Amino acid sequence: MVKVVLYQPEIPQNTGNIARTCAVTGAELHLIRPLGFRWGSSRLKRAGLDYWPEVLAVLHDSWEAFLHSLPPDARLWAFSSKAPLPYTAARYRPNDYLLFGPESRGLPQEVLERFPAVSIPMPGRGARSLNLAVAVGVGVYEALRQIYGWEAKGWAGASK
């Protein structure tokens, strides 16, 4: 299992879609306050549809509270469009944390300096970045591909 961490997410629909990704992959979802929406908002619930009972969602009151909750051997990968290392170069392991920043500004520089940072290449013309929910999906599935060796077994070997 991997763990998805959203640092101060701003858009409830993105968070709801990410919850769906977590539900179908078995990933935990960690949300770090402040949130840009009310927990339990109709937009959040609607985007997550009926997947919410399948999501292990953990709310953290602050970045510091999240850091204090980490086990001593925790590995955290910060996803940022500013990172030079591609996300496929990281070697993911079970229980790794995949950290994503808020939609409007990304992760703070001090976070990017503290943890290994990876990026998803975006060779298109002039677009700033992928939608947060899409980026989380790309990151989670790459981590799972590496952990479970799906390229060798095919999708039939992808069951839990």
C-alpha positions in Angstrom: 0.0 0.0 0.0 1.1 3.5 -0.7 0.0 6.6 1.0 -1.2 9.7 -0.8 -0.7 13.0 1.0 -2.4 16.2 0.0 -0.7 19.3 1.5 -3.5 21.9 2.0 -5.7 20.9 -1.0 -7.9 23.7 -2.3 -10.4 22.1 -4.7 -12.9 19.6 -3.3 -13.6 18.0 -6.6 -9.9 17.1 -7.0 -9.8 15.7 -3.5 -12.9 13.6 -4.2 -11.5 12.2 -7.4 -8.2 11.4 -5.6 -10.3 9.6 -2.9 -11.7 7.4 -5.7 -8.2 6.6 -6.9 -7.2 5.7 -3.3 -10.3 3.5 -2.9 -9.6 1.5 -6.1 -5.9 1.1 -5.3 -6.0 0.6 -1.6 -3.9 3.7 -0.9 -4.4 5.7 2.3 -5.3 9.3 1.9 -3.8 11.9 4.2 -5.1 15.5 4.1 -3.1 18.3 5.7 -5.1 21.3 6.9 -6.0 24.0 6.2 -8.2 22.7 3.5 -9.6 25.0 0.9 -13.1 23.6 1.5 -15.2 22.3 4.3 -14.7 18.6 5.1 -17.9 16.9 4.2 -18.9 19.5 1.5 -21.3 18.4 -1.1 -18.7 18.9 -3.9 -16.2 16.7 -2.1 -18.8 14.0 -1.5 -20.2 14.1 -5.1 -16.7 13.8 -6.6 -16.0 10.8 -4.4 -19.3 9.2 -5.2 -20.0 6.1 -3.2 -16.3 5.3 -2.8 -15.8 7.1 0.5 -16.5 4.1 2.7 -13.6 2.3 1.0 -11.1 5.2 1.7 -8.9 5.3 4.7 -8.8 9.1 5.1 -6.6 10.7 7.8 -6.9 14.4 8.6 -3.9 16.2 10.0 -4.4 19.6 11.7 -1.0 20.9 10.3 2.1 20.0 8.5 3.9 19.6 11.9 1.2 17.2 13.1 1.6 15.2 9.9 5.4 15.0 10.4 4.9 13.9 14.0 2.6 11.1 12.8 5.2 9.6 10.5 6.9 6.3 11.5 10.7 6.7 12.0 11.4 4.7 8.8 8.9 6.7 6.6 9.9 7.6 3.1 8.3 10.6 1.5 8.4 11.6 -2.2 7.5 15.2 -2.9 5.9 15.7 -6.4 6.7 19.0 -7.9 6.8 20.4 -11.5 10.0 22.1 -10.4 11.9 18.9 -9.5 14.7 17.7 -11.8 14.3 14.0 -11.1 11.5 12.2 -13.1 8.9 10.3 -11.0 9.9 7.1 -12.8 13.5 7.3 -11.5 12.4 7.0 -7.9 12.4 3.5 -6.4 9.1 3.2 -4.6 8.5 0.7 -1.7 5.4 -0.4 0.1 4.2 2.3 2.6 5.9 5.2 0.8 4.2 8.5 1.1 3.5 10.4 -2.1 3.2 14.1 -1.3 1.4 16.6 -3.5 1.0 20.4 -3.0 -2.0 22.7 -3.4 -3.4 23.3 -6.8 -2.5 27.0 -7.0 1.0 27.1 -5.6 2.5 23.6 -5.2 4.7 22.5 -2.3 6.7 25.1 -0.3 10.4 25.4 -1.0 11.3 24.2 2.5 9.4 20.9 1.9 11.1 20.4 -1.5 14.5 20.9 0.2 13.8 18.4 2.9 12.5 15.4 1.0 13.4 13.8 -2.4 11.4 15.6 -5.1 10.2 14.1 -8.3 8.3 15.5 -11.3 6.0 14.2 -14.0 7.3 15.4 -17.4 5.0 17.7 -19.2 6.4 18.3 -22.7 3.3 20.1 -24.0 3.1 23.7 -25.1 2.9 26.3 -22.3 0.7 24.4 -19.8 1.9 24.9 -16.2 1.0 21.5 -14.8 -1.4 18.5 -14.8 -4.6 18.5 -12.8 -3.8 17.4 -9.3 -6.1 14.3 -9.5 -4.4 13.2 -12.7 -0.9 13.8 -11.2 -1.8 11.7 -8.1 -3.1 8.9 -10.4 0.1 8.9 -12.4 2.2 8.8 -9.3 0.2 6.1 -7.5 0.1 3.8 -10.5 3.8 4.1 -11.1 4.5 3.3 -7.4 2.2 0.3 -7.6 3.7 -0.9 -10.9 7.2 -0.9 -9.3 6.1 -2.5 -6.0 4.0 -5.2 -7.6 5.9 -5.7 -10.8 2.8 -5.3 -13.0 4.9 -5.0 -16.2 6.2 -8.5 -15.7 3.0 -10.2 -14.5 0.5 -8.2 -16.6 -2.6 -6.8 -15.2 -3.9 -10.2 -14.1 -1.2 -10.1 -11.3 -2.5 -6.7 -10.1 -5.1 -8.0 -7.7 -4.6 -7.3 -4.0 
